[in-house]
Amino acid sequence: MNDICLSEARALAAEAIARLAQEEHLGDLMIVDDAVVETASAWYFPYDSTAFILHGDIAAALAGNLPARVAKDDASVTFAVPQ
């Protein structure tokens, strides 16, 4: 399989984050685009609550969440720290 591009990886991460938000009742979440990390094998997409990112509402901030990791070679999505 060919490596996926950043925009494809971001779309996959956004879908996974939206599913997580729904399953865990976390409200609206969004990717922090300025903090995306790229490694040789994957992209890591950090996210937080929309209320925190856009409005600075500290009470809405998430704690301990792992970024969405999208593998470049097979487009698999997991939640892990950058390596």
Biopython code that builds the backbone (N, CA, C, O; Angstrom):
import numpy as np
from Bio.PDB.StructureBuilder import StructureBuilder

atoms = [
    (1, "MET", "N", (0.846, -1.189, 0.000)),
    (1, "MET", "CA", (0.000, 0.000, 0.000)),
    (1, "MET", "C", (0.880, 1.237, 0.000)),
    (1, "MET", "O", (1.931, 1.253, 0.641)),
    (2, "ASN", "N", (0.462, 2.271, -0.712)),
    (2, "ASN", "CA", (1.202, 3.521, -0.737)),
    (2, "ASN", "C", (0.952, 4.308, 0.533)),
    (2, "ASN", "O", (-0.112, 4.218, 1.145)),
    (3, "ASP", "N", (1.952, 5.078, 0.911)),
    (3, "ASP", "CA", (1.779, 5.942, 2.080)),
    (3, "ASP", "C", (0.649, 6.932, 1.815)),
    (3, "ASP", "O", (0.447, 7.379, 0.686)),
    (4, "ILE", "N", (-0.077, 7.261, 2.868)),
    (4, "ILE", "CA", (-1.150, 8.244, 2.743)),
    (4, "ILE", "C", (-0.575, 9.641, 2.958)),
    (4, "ILE", "O", (0.495, 9.796, 3.546)),
    (5, "CYS", "N", (-1.286, 10.645, 2.483)),
    (5, "CYS", "CA", (-0.824, 12.025, 2.639)),
    (5, "CYS", "C", (-1.394, 12.615, 3.935)),
    (5, "CYS", "O", (-2.262, 12.024, 4.577)),
    (6, "LEU", "N", (-0.891, 13.773, 4.294)),
    (6, "LEU", "CA", (-1.290, 14.439, 5.528)),
    (6, "LEU", "C", (-2.796, 14.712, 5.561)),
    (6, "LEU", "O", (-3.435, 14.487, 6.589)),
    (7, "SER", "N", (-3.365, 15.186, 4.474)),
    (7, "SER", "CA", (-4.797, 15.508, 4.496)),
    (7, "SER", "C", (-5.649, 14.254, 4.691)),
    (7, "SER", "O", (-6.673, 14.305, 5.373)),
    (8, "GLU", "N", (-5.240, 13.132, 4.100)),
    (8, "GLU", "CA", (-5.956, 11.874, 4.322)),
    (8, "GLU", "C", (-5.817, 11.429, 5.776)),
    (8, "GLU", "O", (-6.782, 10.984, 6.396)),
    (9, "ALA", "N", (-4.612, 11.556, 6.305)),
    (9, "ALA", "CA", (-4.372, 11.178, 7.696)),
    (9, "ALA", "C", (-5.190, 12.050, 8.642)),
    (9, "ALA", "O", (-5.741, 11.550, 9.623)),
    (10, "ARG", "N", (-5.274, 13.341, 8.360)),
    (10, "ARG", "CA", (-6.043, 14.244, 9.224)),
    (10, "ARG", "C", (-7.526, 13.860, 9.218)),
    (10, "ARG", "O", (-8.182, 13.877, 10.260)),
    (11, "ALA", "N", (-8.046, 13.518, 8.043)),
    (11, "ALA", "CA", (-9.450, 13.115, 7.948)),
    (11, "ALA", "C", (-9.710, 11.848, 8.763)),
    (11, "ALA", "O", (-10.731, 11.745, 9.443)),
    (12, "LEU", "N", (-8.798, 10.894, 8.697)),
    (12, "LEU", "CA", (-8.942, 9.658, 9.489)),
    (12, "LEU", "C", (-8.874, 9.960, 10.986)),
    (12, "LEU", "O", (-9.645, 9.408, 11.771)),
    (13, "ALA", "N", (-7.951, 10.834, 11.374)),
    (13, "ALA", "CA", (-7.833, 11.209, 12.784)),
    (13, "ALA", "C", (-9.096, 11.916, 13.259)),
    (13, "ALA", "O", (-9.586, 11.642, 14.355)),
    (14, "ALA", "N", (-9.623, 12.819, 12.446)),
    (14, "ALA", "CA", (-10.837, 13.550, 12.819)),
    (14, "ALA", "C", (-12.009, 12.589, 13.019)),
    (14, "ALA", "O", (-12.797, 12.759, 13.949)),
    (15, "GLU", "N", (-12.128, 11.589, 12.158)),
    (15, "GLU", "CA", (-13.191, 10.587, 12.310)),
    (15, "GLU", "C", (-13.029, 9.806, 13.613)),
    (15, "GLU", "O", (-14.002, 9.589, 14.335)),
    (16, "ALA", "N", (-11.808, 9.389, 13.908)),
    (16, "ALA", "CA", (-11.552, 8.624, 15.132)),
    (16, "ALA", "C", (-11.817, 9.471, 16.374)),
    (16, "ALA", "O", (-12.376, 8.978, 17.354)),
    (17, "ILE", "N", (-11.426, 10.723, 16.338)),
    (17, "ILE", "CA", (-11.653, 11.623, 17.468)),
    (17, "ILE", "C", (-13.141, 11.884, 17.656)),
    (17, "ILE", "O", (-13.617, 11.950, 18.789)),
    (18, "ALA", "N", (-13.874, 12.032, 16.570)),
    (18, "ALA", "CA", (-15.324, 12.230, 16.670)),
    (18, "ALA", "C", (-16.008, 11.003, 17.275)),
    (18, "ALA", "O", (-16.921, 11.139, 18.089)),
    (19, "ARG", "N", (-15.565, 9.800, 16.876)),
    (19, "ARG", "CA", (-16.125, 8.572, 17.465)),
    (19, "ARG", "C", (-15.829, 8.506, 18.952)),
    (19, "ARG", "O", (-16.703, 8.167, 19.749)),
    (20, "LEU", "N", (-14.590, 8.831, 19.330)),
    (20, "LEU", "CA", (-14.203, 8.841, 20.736)),
    (20, "LEU", "C", (-15.066, 9.819, 21.525)),
    (20, "LEU", "O", (-15.546, 9.493, 22.611)),
    (21, "ALA", "N", (-15.261, 11.002, 20.985)),
    (21, "ALA", "CA", (-16.073, 12.022, 21.661)),
    (21, "ALA", "C", (-17.489, 11.527, 21.886)),
    (21, "ALA", "O", (-18.067, 11.743, 22.951)),
    (22, "GLN", "N", (-18.048, 10.862, 20.884)),
    (22, "GLN", "CA", (-19.411, 10.353, 21.014)),
    (22, "GLN", "C", (-19.477, 9.209, 22.026)),
    (22, "GLN", "O", (-20.355, 9.194, 22.890)),
    (23, "GLU", "N", (-18.557, 8.257, 21.923)),
    (23, "GLU", "CA", (-18.565, 7.099, 22.817)),
    (23, "GLU", "C", (-18.343, 7.481, 24.268)),
    (23, "GLU", "O", (-18.939, 6.886, 25.167)),
    (24, "GLU", "N", (-17.493, 8.466, 24.503)),
    (24, "GLU", "CA", (-17.128, 8.865, 25.865)),
    (24, "GLU", "C", (-17.884, 10.096, 26.350)),
    (24, "GLU", "O", (-17.625, 10.585, 27.450)),
    (25, "HIS", "N", (-18.819, 10.604, 25.542)),
    (25, "HIS", "CA", (-19.617, 11.776, 25.903)),
    (25, "HIS", "C", (-18.725, 12.967, 26.270)),
    (25, "HIS", "O", (-18.883, 13.577, 27.328)),
    (26, "LEU", "N", (-17.785, 13.281, 25.371)),
    (26, "LEU", "CA", (-16.821, 14.345, 25.635)),
    (26, "LEU", "C", (-17.206, 15.691, 25.040)),
    (26, "LEU", "O", (-16.500, 16.677, 25.249)),
    (27, "GLY", "N", (-18.283, 15.753, 24.320)),
    (27, "GLY", "CA", (-18.667, 17.003, 23.677)),
    (27, "GLY", "C", (-17.873, 17.208, 22.396)),
    (27, "GLY", "O", (-17.289, 16.268, 21.855)),
    (28, "ASP", "N", (-17.857, 18.441, 21.920)),
    (28, "ASP", "CA", (-17.155, 18.755, 20.678)),
    (28, "ASP", "C", (-15.652, 18.809, 20.902)),
    (28, "ASP", "O", (-15.167, 19.506, 21.793)),
    (29, "LEU", "N", (-14.925, 18.061, 20.080)),
    (29, "LEU", "CA", (-13.465, 18.046, 20.131)),
    (29, "LEU", "C", (-12.924, 18.513, 18.795)),
    (29, "LEU", "O", (-13.586, 18.376, 17.766)),
    (30, "MET", "N", (-11.733, 19.059, 18.810)),
    (30, "MET", "CA", (-11.094, 19.457, 17.564)),
    (30, "MET", "C", (-9.594, 19.225, 17.625)),
    (30, "MET", "O", (-8.987, 19.240, 18.696)),
    (31, "ILE", "N", (-9.012, 19.009, 16.453)),
    (31, "ILE", "CA", (-7.573, 18.795, 16.327)),
    (31, "ILE", "C", (-6.857, 20.128, 16.495)),
    (31, "ILE", "O", (-7.324, 21.160, 16.015)),
    (32, "VAL", "N", (-5.720, 20.096, 17.179)),
    (32, "VAL", "CA", (-4.875, 21.280, 17.342)),
    (32, "VAL", "C", (-3.850, 21.232, 16.207)),
    (32, "VAL", "O", (-2.774, 20.652, 16.355)),
    (33, "ASP", "N", (-4.195, 21.845, 15.077)),
    (33, "ASP", "CA", (-3.376, 21.732, 13.872)),
    (33, "ASP", "C", (-1.946, 22.233, 14.049)),
    (33, "ASP", "O", (-1.025, 21.692, 13.435)),
    (34, "ASP", "N", (-1.749, 23.240, 14.863)),
    (34, "ASP", "CA", (-0.404, 23.785, 15.075)),
    (34, "ASP", "C", (0.501, 22.845, 15.862)),
    (34, "ASP", "O", (1.710, 23.066, 15.935)),
    (35, "ALA", "N", (-0.070, 21.804, 16.448)),
    (35, "ALA", "CA", (0.721, 20.900, 17.290)),
    (35, "ALA", "C", (0.847, 19.494, 16.699)),
    (35, "ALA", "O", (1.308, 18.583, 17.387)),
    (36, "VAL", "N", (0.447, 19.299, 15.436)),
    (36, "VAL", "CA", (0.579, 17.992, 14.793)),
    (36, "VAL", "C", (2.053, 17.639, 14.678)),
    (36, "VAL", "O", (2.882, 18.474, 14.317)),
    (37, "VAL", "N", (2.363, 16.387, 14.992)),
    (37, "VAL", "CA", (3.748, 15.900, 14.937)),
    (37, "VAL", "C", (3.844, 14.849, 13.838)),
    (37, "VAL", "O", (3.006, 13.953, 13.745)),
    (38, "GLU", "N", (4.881, 14.973, 13.005)),
    (38, "GLU", "CA", (5.139, 13.975, 11.976)),
    (38, "GLU", "C", (6.420, 13.230, 12.295)),
    (38, "GLU", "O", (7.439, 13.842, 12.616)),
    (39, "THR", "N", (6.370, 11.911, 12.207)),
    (39, "THR", "CA", (7.561, 11.079, 12.333)),
    (39, "THR", "C", (7.713, 10.303, 11.026)),
    (39, "THR", "O", (6.907, 10.465, 10.110)),
    (40, "ALA", "N", (8.718, 9.483, 10.941)),
    (40, "ALA", "CA", (8.939, 8.707, 9.722)),
    (40, "ALA", "C", (7.793, 7.742, 9.444)),
    (40, "ALA", "O", (7.518, 7.422, 8.287)),
    (41, "SER", "N", (7.131, 7.283, 10.484)),
    (41, "SER", "CA", (6.112, 6.247, 10.288)),
    (41, "SER", "C", (4.671, 6.697, 10.512)),
    (41, "SER", "O", (3.743, 5.965, 10.168)),
    (42, "ALA", "N", (4.464, 7.888, 11.081)),
    (42, "ALA", "CA", (3.087, 8.274, 11.424)),
    (42, "ALA", "C", (2.959, 9.773, 11.633)),
    (42, "ALA", "O", (3.941, 10.503, 11.765)),
    (43, "TRP", "N", (1.690, 10.201, 11.658)),
    (43, "TRP", "CA", (1.343, 11.545, 12.101)),
    (43, "TRP", "C", (0.603, 11.411, 13.417)),
    (43, "TRP", "O", (-0.140, 10.452, 13.626)),
    (44, "TYR", "N", (0.807, 12.373, 14.301)),
    (44, "TYR", "CA", (0.139, 12.409, 15.606)),
    (44, "TYR", "C", (-0.681, 13.687, 15.666)),
    (44, "TYR", "O", (-0.159, 14.788, 15.487)),
    (45, "PHE", "N", (-1.972, 13.522, 15.922)),
    (45, "PHE", "CA", (-2.909, 14.633, 15.911)),
    (45, "PHE", "C", (-3.440, 14.887, 17.321)),
    (45, "PHE", "O", (-4.339, 14.182, 17.780)),
    (46, "PRO", "N", (-2.893, 15.887, 18.008)),
    (46, "PRO", "CA", (-3.424, 16.225, 19.332)),
    (46, "PRO", "C", (-4.784, 16.905, 19.180)),
    (46, "PRO", "O", (-5.072, 17.527, 18.158)),
    (47, "TYR", "N", (-5.593, 16.776, 20.194)),
    (47, "TYR", "CA", (-6.936, 17.344, 20.165)),
    (47, "TYR", "C", (-7.323, 17.770, 21.563)),
    (47, "TYR", "O", (-6.726, 17.346, 22.553)),
    (48, "ASP", "N", (-8.325, 18.611, 21.623)),
    (48, "ASP", "CA", (-8.876, 19.041, 22.908)),
    (48, "ASP", "C", (-10.302, 19.509, 22.650)),
    (48, "ASP", "O", (-10.778, 19.484, 21.515)),
    (49, "SER", "N", (-10.962, 19.926, 23.686)),
    (49, "SER", "CA", (-12.341, 20.380, 23.518)),
    (49, "SER", "C", (-12.358, 21.687, 22.726)),
    (49, "SER", "O", (-11.463, 22.523, 22.845)),
    (50, "THR", "N", (-13.391, 21.831, 21.928)),
    (50, "THR", "CA", (-13.558, 23.051, 21.143)),
    (50, "THR", "C", (-13.673, 24.268, 22.063)),
    (50, "THR", "O", (-13.127, 25.330, 21.763)),
    (51, "ALA", "N", (-14.380, 24.112, 23.176)),
    (51, "ALA", "CA", (-14.544, 25.234, 24.116)),
    (51, "ALA", "C", (-13.206, 25.700, 24.667)),
    (51, "ALA", "O", (-13.001, 26.898, 24.860)),
    (52, "PHE", "N", (-12.298, 24.773, 24.921)),
    (52, "PHE", "CA", (-10.984, 25.154, 25.436)),
    (52, "PHE", "C", (-10.136, 25.802, 24.343)),
    (52, "PHE", "O", (-9.528, 26.849, 24.565)),
    (53, "ILE", "N", (-10.097, 25.184, 23.169)),
    (53, "ILE", "CA", (-9.243, 25.693, 22.088)),
    (53, "ILE", "C", (-9.712, 27.066, 21.604)),
    (53, "ILE", "O", (-8.902, 27.980, 21.451)),
    (54, "LEU", "N", (-10.999, 27.212, 21.367)),
    (54, "LEU", "CA", (-11.498, 28.457, 20.783)),
    (54, "LEU", "C", (-11.791, 29.558, 21.792)),
    (54, "LEU", "O", (-11.676, 30.742, 21.474)),
    (55, "HIS", "N", (-12.173, 29.169, 23.017)),
    (55, "HIS", "CA", (-12.619, 30.170, 23.988)),
    (55, "HIS", "C", (-11.789, 30.211, 25.271)),
    (55, "HIS", "O", (-12.018, 31.057, 26.136)),
    (56, "GLY", "N", (-10.830, 29.303, 25.391)),
    (56, "GLY", "CA", (-9.983, 29.299, 26.569)),
    (56, "GLY", "C", (-10.670, 28.830, 27.839)),
    (56, "GLY", "O", (-10.200, 29.114, 28.941)),
    (57, "ASP", "N", (-11.774, 28.118, 27.695)),
    (57, "ASP", "CA", (-12.524, 27.625, 28.863)),
    (57, "ASP", "C", (-11.751, 26.482, 29.520)),
    (57, "ASP", "O", (-11.863, 25.331, 29.097)),
    (58, "ILE", "N", (-10.977, 26.794, 30.542)),
    (58, "ILE", "CA", (-10.111, 25.816, 31.197)),
    (58, "ILE", "C", (-10.923, 24.671, 31.805)),
    (58, "ILE", "O", (-10.422, 23.551, 31.904)),
    (59, "ALA", "N", (-12.145, 24.927, 32.205)),
    (59, "ALA", "CA", (-12.984, 23.873, 32.780)),
    (59, "ALA", "C", (-13.343, 22.817, 31.735)),
    (59, "ALA", "O", (-13.700, 21.695, 32.094)),
    (60, "ALA", "N", (-13.253, 23.157, 30.464)),
    (60, "ALA", "CA", (-13.587, 22.219, 29.386)),
    (60, "ALA", "C", (-12.368, 21.492, 28.846)),
    (60, "ALA", "O", (-12.505, 20.606, 28.002)),
    (61, "ALA", "N", (-11.169, 21.850, 29.319)),
    (61, "ALA", "CA", (-9.941, 21.222, 28.809)),
    (61, "ALA", "C", (-9.881, 19.753, 29.199)),
    (61, "ALA", "O", (-10.319, 19.361, 30.281)),
    (62, "LEU", "N", (-9.332, 18.950, 28.298)),
    (62, "LEU", "CA", (-9.133, 17.527, 28.581)),
    (62, "LEU", "C", (-7.778, 17.343, 29.248)),
    (62, "LEU", "O", (-6.850, 18.119, 29.018)),
    (63, "ALA", "N", (-7.674, 16.325, 30.063)),
    (63, "ALA", "CA", (-6.403, 16.015, 30.716)),
    (63, "ALA", "C", (-6.079, 14.551, 30.472)),
    (63, "ALA", "O", (-6.943, 13.686, 30.617)),
    (64, "GLY", "N", (-4.849, 14.275, 30.107)),
    (64, "GLY", "CA", (-4.413, 12.895, 29.940)),
    (64, "GLY", "C", (-4.815, 12.244, 28.640)),
    (64, "GLY", "O", (-4.668, 11.031, 28.490)),
    (65, "ASN", "N", (-5.320, 13.019, 27.690)),
    (65, "ASN", "CA", (-5.701, 12.420, 26.420)),
    (65, "ASN", "C", (-4.477, 12.217, 25.529)),
    (65, "ASN", "O", (-3.573, 13.052, 25.491)),
    (66, "LEU", "N", (-4.468, 11.098, 24.818)),
    (66, "LEU", "CA", (-3.379, 10.772, 23.907)),
    (66, "LEU", "C", (-3.745, 11.224, 22.503)),
    (66, "LEU", "O", (-4.913, 11.135, 22.123)),
    (67, "PRO", "N", (-2.779, 11.710, 21.716)),
    (67, "PRO", "CA", (-3.101, 12.120, 20.355)),
    (67, "PRO", "C", (-3.494, 10.929, 19.484)),
    (67, "PRO", "O", (-3.119, 9.789, 19.758)),
    (68, "ALA", "N", (-4.252, 11.217, 18.435)),
    (68, "ALA", "CA", (-4.587, 10.185, 17.453)),
    (68, "ALA", "C", (-3.358, 9.962, 16.589)),
    (68, "ALA", "O", (-2.803, 10.906, 16.027)),
    (69, "ARG", "N", (-2.935, 8.706, 16.486)),
    (69, "ARG", "CA", (-1.771, 8.341, 15.672)),
    (69, "ARG", "C", (-2.284, 7.671, 14.398)),
    (69, "ARG", "O", (-3.020, 6.686, 14.454)),
    (70, "VAL", "N", (-1.887, 8.218, 13.253)),
    (70, "VAL", "CA", (-2.271, 7.638, 11.971)),
    (70, "VAL", "C", (-0.995, 7.141, 11.291)),
    (70, "VAL", "O", (-0.114, 7.927, 10.945)),
    (71, "ALA", "N", (-0.916, 5.833, 11.107)),
    (71, "ALA", "CA", (0.254, 5.220, 10.471)),
    (71, "ALA", "C", (0.289, 5.578, 8.993)),
    (71, "ALA", "O", (-0.736, 5.543, 8.313)),
    (72, "LYS", "N", (1.462, 5.918, 8.505)),
    (72, "LYS", "CA", (1.598, 6.310, 7.103)),
    (72, "LYS", "C", (1.450, 5.128, 6.148)),
    (72, "LYS", "O", (0.964, 5.296, 5.030)),
    (73, "ASP", "N", (1.857, 3.949, 6.573)),
    (73, "ASP", "CA", (1.876, 2.816, 5.647)),
    (73, "ASP", "C", (0.539, 2.094, 5.508)),
    (73, "ASP", "O", (0.228, 1.594, 4.427)),
    (74, "ASP", "N", (-0.251, 2.027, 6.561)),
    (74, "ASP", "CA", (-1.511, 1.285, 6.452)),
    (74, "ASP", "C", (-2.742, 2.077, 6.905)),
    (74, "ASP", "O", (-3.848, 1.538, 6.941)),
    (75, "ALA", "N", (-2.553, 3.341, 7.247)),
    (75, "ALA", "CA", (-3.651, 4.241, 7.624)),
    (75, "ALA", "C", (-4.393, 3.788, 8.885)),
    (75, "ALA", "O", (-5.524, 4.213, 9.120)),
    (76, "SER", "N", (-3.775, 2.942, 9.685)),
    (76, "SER", "CA", (-4.416, 2.536, 10.932)),
    (76, "SER", "C", (-4.392, 3.706, 11.918)),
    (76, "SER", "O", (-3.458, 4.507, 11.933)),
    (77, "VAL", "N", (-5.436, 3.784, 12.734)),
    (77, "VAL", "CA", (-5.549, 4.883, 13.700)),
    (77, "VAL", "C", (-5.586, 4.276, 15.095)),
    (77, "VAL", "O", (-6.398, 3.398, 15.387)),
    (78, "THR", "N", (-4.695, 4.759, 15.948)),
    (78, "THR", "CA", (-4.652, 4.378, 17.356)),
    (78, "THR", "C", (-4.456, 5.665, 18.147)),
    (78, "THR", "O", (-4.318, 6.743, 17.570)),
    (79, "PHE", "N", (-4.444, 5.545, 19.452)),
    (79, "PHE", "CA", (-4.162, 6.692, 20.309)),
    (79, "PHE", "C", (-2.884, 6.376, 21.053)),
    (79, "PHE", "O", (-2.833, 5.430, 21.840)),
    (80, "ALA", "N", (-1.827, 7.185, 20.801)),
    (80, "ALA", "CA", (-0.508, 6.892, 21.376)),
    (80, "ALA", "C", (0.332, 8.158, 21.391)),
    (80, "ALA", "O", (0.036, 9.128, 20.694)),
    (81, "VAL", "N", (1.387, 8.131, 22.201)),
    (81, "VAL", "CA", (2.319, 9.253, 22.253)),
    (81, "VAL", "C", (3.315, 9.149, 21.092)),
    (81, "VAL", "O", (3.634, 8.045, 20.651)),
    (82, "PRO", "N", (3.806, 10.281, 20.598)),
    (82, "PRO", "CA", (4.787, 10.253, 19.501)),
    (82, "PRO", "C", (6.065, 9.516, 19.905)),
    (82, "PRO", "O", (6.566, 9.654, 21.021)),
    (83, "GLN", "N", (6.563, 8.741, 18.967)),
    (83, "GLN", "CA", (7.808, 7.996, 19.193)),
    (83, "GLN", "C", (8.750, 8.186, 18.030)),
    (83, "GLN", "O", (9.852, 7.638, 18.032)),
]
sb = StructureBuilder()
sb.init_structure("model")
sb.init_model(0)
sb.init_chain("A")
sb.init_seg("    ")
for serial, (resi, resn, name, xyz) in enumerate(atoms, 1):
    if name == "N":
        sb.init_residue(resn, " ", resi, " ")
    sb.init_atom(name, np.array(xyz, "f"), 0.0, 1.0, " ", f" {name:<3s}", serial, name[0])
structure = sb.get_structure()
